[in-house]
Amino acid sequence: MAAVIKRGDKYLCMQRCRSKYDYISERWEFPGGKVEEGEDDREALKREIKEEMDWDINVEELISIIDYDYPDFSVTIAAYLCHGNEHDDFKLLEHLKYRWLTRKELPLLEWTAADAELIKAL
């Protein structure tokens, strides 16, 4: 799942840490994670953002579901529109950097392939 966190006309973009897979290492993504047993998507997104960023968000409507096959694994990303508070009081616990960008600016970053597909659905 992915949290497409929007503030005004800008979206929160997060840079991944180094990974054993070059094709996702240090690329940009929308934050999120996996659903654990007994959770629904919204509960899982709130938990993942709290764990990764120590931030409470509101999860709103489903934007899109993206299926993507990387060379070594496949992902299905359910992306939800989300909102946080008006302050950048989150922490970068699992990411290198963050940026707030408009829809038009999003293609300027080097995104993971799955998240690049998600941008097309915005």
Backbone hydrogen bonds, N-H to C=O, Kabsch-Sander energy under -0.5 kcal/mol:
donor,donor_aa,acceptor,acceptor_aa,energy
2,A,78,A,-2.2
3,A,31,P,-3.6
4,V,2,A,-0.7
4,V,80,Y,-2.9
5,I,3,A,-1.3
6,K,4,V,-0.5
6,K,82,C,-2.6
7,R,10,K,-2.8
10,K,7,R,-2.2
11,Y,101,L,-3.4
12,L,5,I,-2.5
13,C,11,Y,-0.6
13,C,99,R,-3.1
14,M,29,E,-2.9
15,Q,97,K,-2.6
16,R,14,M,-0.6
16,R,27,R,-3.2
17,C,94,E,-0.6
22,D,20,K,-0.7
24,I,21,Y,-1.7
25,S,21,Y,-1.6
26,E,17,C,-1.6
27,R,24,I,-1.7
28,W,110,E,-2.5
29,E,14,M,-2.7
33,G,1,M,-1.1
39,E,36,E,-2.2
44,A,40,D,-2.5
45,L,41,D,-2.5
46,K,42,R,-2.2
47,R,43,E,-2.4
48,E,44,A,-3.1
49,I,45,L,-2.5
50,K,46,K,-1.9
51,E,47,R,-2.6
52,E,48,E,-3.1
53,M,49,I,-2.4
54,D,49,I,-0.5
54,D,50,K,-1.5
55,W,49,I,-0.7
58,N,83,H,-3.2
59,V,57,I,-0.5
60,E,58,N,-0.5
60,E,81,L,-3.1
63,I,79,A,-3.5
64,S,79,A,-1.2
66,I,77,I,-2.8
68,Y,75,V,-2.7
70,Y,68,Y,-0.7
70,Y,73,F,-2.5
75,V,68,Y,-2.8
77,I,66,I,-3.4
78,A,76,T,-0.6
79,A,64,S,-3.0
79,A,77,I,-0.7
80,Y,2,A,-2.6
81,L,61,E,-2.7
82,C,4,V,-2.5
83,H,58,N,-2.1
89,D,87,H,-1.8
91,K,53,M,-3.0
93,L,52,E,-1.5
93,L,91,K,-1.4
94,E,52,E,-0.8
96,L,15,Q,-2.8
99,R,13,C,-2.1
101,L,11,Y,-2.3
101,L,99,R,-0.6
103,R,9,D,-0.6
105,E,102,T,-0.6
106,L,102,T,-1.3
108,L,105,E,-2.2
109,L,106,L,-1.8
111,W,109,L,-1.0
112,T,28,W,-2.4
116,A,112,T,-2.2
117,E,113,A,-1.7
118,L,114,A,-1.6
119,I,115,D,-2.1
120,K,116,A,-1.2
121,A,117,E,-0.7
121,A,118,L,-1.0
122,L,118,L,-0.6
122,L,119,I,-1.1
